[in-house]
Amino acid sequence: MRRSLVLTDETARHWFRMSLPPHVKRDLIPIPAESLWRLTMEDVRGVASTYVAVTLAVLAFII
């Protein structure tokens, strides 16, 4: 008979999280789904800087 090294936790609701030992799951922070889809100023700054960098790189190769 093959046995798991760790006991499963049915409240984890995902096969990988169920296989994690309790001391690892203690540090996991639940992130609400609403906060994952918010557009922050850091996101806007990242998109703008990427746009400018790509535009300058394309212009440098053309000229």
Buried (B, 14 or more C-beta within 10 A) or exposed (E): EEEEEEEEBEEBEEEEBBBBEEEEEEEEEEEEEEEEEEEEEEEEEEEEEEEEEEEEEEEEEEE
